[in-house]
Amino acid sequence: MSAHRGTLALPNKYAKIPATTQSGFTLLEVMVALAIFALAALAIIRLQAFSIRSASDVVSHDLAWQVVRNRAAELLSNPAPPALGQSSGREVNGGIGYQWTQNIRRTDDARLVRVDIIVIGDDGRRARLQLARPLAL
């Protein structure tokens, strides 16, 4: 408080401050910042959805490979020689049905047979394995 010509003068809190010293953002600046943030958030959400979809595809593909490897393990561990020709069957793995087809045929080496196993899931995923198996274990 200061005295001026014998009167008490109170400071004026509401006096206008020159525009050059005002701080803060204009409405336009805030709107642009929000638009940029919204675009970045949308890109992150899309990336997350793509990541989830890709992970699901990997799991489904891996389940098809498990079925084809199981068929191969059965053929390789069975001491009886496999029957030549084509056979097929159906298995469920991870809640998904898989149709498998195996084709067993002779090779140039009379001690070996060639085994081709193809697995197709209900979801369209495929796995294929080729191996050679001795006739006698």
C-alpha positions in Angstrom: 0.0 0.0 0.0 1.2 3.4 -0.8 0.0 6.8 -0.2 -0.5 9.2 -3.0 -1.5 12.8 -2.2 -2.8 11.9 1.1 -5.1 9.2 0.0 -4.8 5.5 0.3 -4.4 3.7 -3.0 -5.1 0.0 -3.3 -3.4 -2.1 -5.9 -5.6 -2.9 -8.9 -5.5 -6.7 -9.4 -7.7 -6.5 -12.4 -5.7 -4.0 -14.4 -5.2 -5.1 -18.0 -1.9 -6.7 -18.7 -0.4 -6.0 -22.1 -0.9 -8.9 -24.6 2.8 -9.5 -25.0 3.1 -10.6 -21.4 0.0 -12.9 -21.3 0.8 -16.6 -21.0 -1.2 -19.7 -22.0 -2.5 -21.3 -25.2 -5.1 -20.1 -27.6 -8.1 -22.2 -28.4 -6.7 -22.9 -31.8 -3.4 -24.2 -30.4 -5.3 -26.5 -28.0 -7.5 -27.9 -30.8 -4.4 -28.6 -33.0 -2.7 -30.3 -30.1 -5.7 -32.5 -29.3 -6.1 -33.4 -33.0 -2.4 -34.5 -33.1 -2.8 -36.5 -29.9 -6.0 -38.1 -31.2 -4.2 -39.2 -34.4 -1.3 -40.7 -32.4 -3.8 -42.5 -30.0 -5.7 -43.9 -33.0 -2.4 -45.2 -34.5 -1.5 -46.9 -31.3 -4.9 -48.5 -31.0 -4.7 -49.8 -34.6 -1.2 -51.2 -33.9 -2.5 -53.0 -30.8 -5.3 -54.6 -32.8 -2.9 -55.7 -35.5 -0.6 -57.2 -32.8 -3.5 -59.1 -31.2 -4.5 -60.5 -34.6 -1.0 -61.4 -35.5 -0.5 -63.3 -32.2 -3.7 -65.2 -32.8 -2.5 -66.2 -36.3 0.8 -67.4 -34.8 -1.0 -69.5 -32.2 -3.3 -71.0 -34.9 -0.3 -71.8 -37.2 1.6 -73.3 -34.3 -1.4 -75.6 -33.5 -1.4 -76.9 -37.0 2.3 -77.6 -36.8 1.7 -79.5 -33.5 -0.8 -81.8 -35.3 1.6 -82.5 -38.2 4.5 -83.2 -35.7 2.2 -85.5 -33.7 1.4 -87.5 -36.8 5.1 -87.7 -37.6 6.0 -88.9 -34.1 3.3 -91.6 -34.3 4.8 -92.8 -37.6 8.4 -92.7 -36.4 7.8 -94.4 -33.0 5.6 -97.2 -34.3 7.8 -100.3 -34.7 5.5 -101.8 -37.4 6.2 -100.6 -40.9 3.7 -98.1 -42.2 1.2 -99.1 -44.8 2.0 -97.7 -48.3 -0.7 -95.4 -49.8 -2.8 -92.5 -48.6 -4.7 -92.2 -45.4 -6.5 -89.3 -43.6 -8.1 -88.5 -40.4 -9.3 -85.7 -38.2 -8.0 -84.3 -34.9 -8.9 -81.4 -32.6 -6.1 -79.4 -31.1 -6.7 -76.2 -29.0 -10.4 -76.3 -29.8 -9.7 -76.2 -33.6 -10.4 -79.1 -35.9 -7.7 -80.3 -38.2 -8.0 -82.6 -41.2 -4.7 -84.5 -41.9 -3.7 -86.5 -44.9 -0.6 -88.6 -45.1 0.9 -90.2 -48.2 3.5 -93.0 -47.8 5.4 -94.2 -50.8 8.6 -96.1 -51.6 11.9 -94.3 -52.3 14.8 -95.3 -54.4 16.3 -96.8 -51.3 14.4 -100.0 -50.5 15.0 -99.5 -46.7 13.2 -96.2 -46.6 9.7 -94.8 -47.3 8.8 -91.2 -47.9 6.0 -89.7 -45.8 4.2 -86.5 -46.8 1.8 -85.2 -44.1 -0.5 -82.2 -44.8 -2.7 -80.7 -42.1 -5.5 -78.2 -42.8 -7.3 -76.5 -40.0 -10.9 -75.4 -39.9 -9.5 -71.9 -39.8 -7.6 -72.4 -43.0 -4.2 -72.8 -41.4 -1.9 -75.3 -43.1 1.2 -77.2 -42.2 3.2 -79.7 -44.3 6.0 -82.0 -43.4 8.0 -84.5 -45.4 10.2 -87.1 -43.9 11.9 -90.4 -44.6 11.2 -93.4 -42.3 13.0 -96.7 -42.2 10.8 -99.7 -43.0 12.1 -101.6 -40.0 12.9 -100.0 -36.7 
